[in-house]
Amino acid sequence: MSSSATSITTTPPPPQSPSLSSDSDNDSPNHSSHHHQHVDLSSSIFQSYLSHSSSQQDLIKIQSFLISSRSGALSCLICLERIKPTDPTWSCSSRCFALFHLLCIQSWAHQSNTLAISRATSRAAIPDDNSIVWPCPKCRVEYPKSQTPKNYYCFCGKLEDPPSDPWILPHSCGEICGNALRNNCGHFCLLLCHPGPCPSCPKLVKTKCFCGQLEDVKRCGFKNFSCNGGCRKLLECGVHRCGEICHEGDCSPCREEGVYRCQCGRVKTERQCCERYFRCEIACNKILGCGKHVCERGCHEDKCGECPFQGKRTCPCGKRMYEGMACDVTVPLCGATCDKMLSCGFHRCPERCHHGPCIKTCRTVVTKSCRCGSLKKQVPCYQDLTCERKCQKMRDCGRHACKRRCCDGDCPSCSELCDRKLRCRNHKCPAPCHRGACAPCPLTVSISCSCGTTHFEVPCGTEAEQKPPKCPKPCRIAPLCRHASSCKPHRCHYGACPPCRLICDGEYPCAHKCKLRCHGPIPPPIPEFTLKPKKKKSNYQTEPTPGSPCPPCPELVLRSCVGHHIGAERMMVCSNRAEFSCENLCGSPLPCGNHYCTYVCHALKCHTSKSDGITLKCHTSKSDGITRSESCEKCTLPCEKGRHPTCPHPCPLPCHQGECPPCKALIKRSCHCGAMVHVFECIYFNSMSKEEQMAVRSCRGPCHRKLPNCTHLCPEKCHPGPCPSPEKCSKKVTVRCGCQTLKKEWLCQDVQSAYRQAGCDPKDVSRNQYGFGLLPCDSVCKSKVKISDADLQLRKSKLVEEKEPDTVNNVSKRRRRRQRLQEDKNISTLQKIVSAIRRLLLLLIIVVFVTASAYFGYKCLMWLSDWMNEVETQQRRRRYP
């Protein structure tokens, strides 16, 4: 069927029920406007035909054209635009009967003719009007250039520019078609001017079946029929008869099997009757009439014939003839040149007369040109000359180059696929690469209602512009949503069922109800293809997709923050499970029981205070099936509680509940005399009374403290406080006179009292001078030689002088080191300066040497060149004086 044709199958509409809803077909007529519809005029078109035939099978294709034209579903396959009743048209009258705009088909034919002329011109051929053809865009039937449509005619071709009449078919003259029917039966079409092919002839004629055994009255268009009996015609073998059912055309070959002999009669085999005449593969080998040669023919039925070597005979080249020569004697060679035409058709055999065939390959050297003419060369005659040059000429498609080696200019048609997008925008051109516009898409698309009763076909690419079919029957698909019992029925429609318009009223888990329109599942469309409705701009809120679950609950509820702080509640959408923080401090007691959480408001984990066993507030967030909670901060402050008994050491534990553990820190306490240091645990030492602490700190040994008035130690045991009775020291002290000649031992308390009597405090006396000068000198001391004070003074001054160098030497060690370092630094700096000057001088010497070498080398080269030129000149003078 043509892609522009529309095949619609409908049944008479039943009486319309007032309970049907028109949701899916707003412009469908109801029973109130039923009497105002236009009368279907298609019956008037077929009136003449129906008067002779009650069969409507031949009218299906024509009727589809009529209904498509009436419904506005006809489209031009070239421009894919809808064909209006007032547009000039042209229809193919050969095979497809597709309808096109007159301007579109004229442009199509002009482009095809231009392309054909350009192809002929590129091949150096003279185009002829009869050789220039243009194809139908759909069926590709070729029309000559002279049949390019120029005017607008009706379907039957009688009336030019038919008027547009709303009471007759568009593009029709309204008269009887009158065209000759198929098979040249002699009758004419009785339909009114119509699109498409004329139907079969409806006249009644007397005719026989194919086998000729039964005679009956049949329609002229269907006068060839089969009686469904045995054919029984005599087959070609003349022996057997046809065993098939009465059929059209010649009978099939006889398939009866039998035993038959070959033509020579030597081989006997079982074969089908149609293959009874056959030849075996055994050579004849019968003695010919000469009695010397045998028949070289294969299996044959007639006589072998005379010997071919009898009578007049010639030499192999045919120039000399011999008569009366026996057939068994070989013809002698004439010795002349063979001169037979070789296989090339230009040269003759250059050899002497010879037996057997001539050489197959002509080896005469000739000058040949390659096919493209770019190369000339002398080659043997049998050899073809081709070059390696690739043809750059564009092929007929105008898109790809020939690229064939040594092309003769007659480039073959393009072998690539066109593969360009067709105007339907759904498929690509499957034809070989070509010039001009591609042929229209040959596919059709079926558009049908839901029940499939009403459907029609449209060309591919035009389905988006077609109106959906209108079916008067009620929809047979039951709704799948929850309102199936209360939903109103609707008419049959194209595509999926319309969505339910009732309120969903589905209950959410939060106990709220969905207030949107019903968005339950919709039954899928039955046909393979359904027309997509045009998208309409909606000003209201987008509705949920049918078949989708209810959207999240949109109700507003009051919800507290994650920390459940009073006064921080917010209004939120019920389905929004997102948690929020009120940006206040958490304020929950920490597990230590001493401080509070300083984090920003957050979700809490439940925990129990160990101090009082009370469960503190907690909060658990359950959004999206995931439990999220966050612990309060961990108290990192040190313990600040006071210890019992009082202790200077802080608690080593972090902030905690309950009492602090006993202090195990070690403290050092010296004994009263300071000779020993005791180490105690803090809890042990601080839990004692002051008297016990004083007793524990004693080392139980001598006091070992120096008495304040003398140089002796306290003789008491280690005790707190000052030593008792320091003025009653009973230690012995050596007392000397002023010249240290006399000495005696006194008690320390006597020495102290002596100093006090002398008006001196014992505390001010040094240890070395303690007891010195308390005894008076006697006569023994005076009898000793006394050294004069001058000598003593001199000794003292010498000692000072002798000691001064040592002091100077001892003090100047650091100075010496500094002086040495300074000297080393000065020496190193001087050495650096000297080394730098040496390097600079060495560099200058090298530069001067290189410059001098280059200069004298250049001078030397120039002198050498002049000398060589002079020597060469002298040699020339000697040779040519």
Secondary structure, DSSP 8 states (H G I E B T S, - for coil): --SSS------------TT-B-SS-TTS--GGGGGGS----HHHHTHHHHTT----GGGHHHHHHHHHHHHT--B-TTT--B--TTS-EEE--SSS--EEEHHHHHHHHHHHHHHHHHHHHHTT----TTT-EEE-TTT--EEEGGG---S-B-TTS-SBS----TTS-TT--SSB---B-GGG-S-B--SBS-SS-------EEEEE-SSSS-EEEEEGGG-----SSB---B-TTSS-B--SBS-SSS------EEEEE-SSSS-EEEEEGGG-----SS----B-TTSS-B----S-SS---S-TTSS-EE-TTSSSEE-S--TTS------SB---B-TTSS-B--SBS-SS---SS---EEEEE-TTSS-EEEEETTS------B---B-TTSSSB---BT--S------SB---B-TTSS-B--SBS-SSS------EEEEEBSSSSSEEEEETT-GGGS------SB------STTTTTS--BB--BSS-----SB---B-TTS-B--SB--------SSS-----------S-----TT--------EEEE--TT--TT--EEEETT-------SSB---B-TTSS-B--SBS------B-TTT--B-----EEETTEEE--------SB-----SS--SS--SSBS-SS-------EEEEE-TTSS-EEEEEHHHHHTS-HHHHHHHH--SSB---B-SSSS-B--SBS-SSS-S-GGG---EEEEEETTS--EEEEEHHHHHHHHHHTT--GGGS-STTTTEEEE---HHHHHS----HHHHHHHHHHHHHHHHHHHHHHHTHHHHHHHHHHHHHHHHHHHHHHHHHHHHHHHHHHHHHHHHHHHHHHHHHHHHHHHHHHHHHHHHHHH--
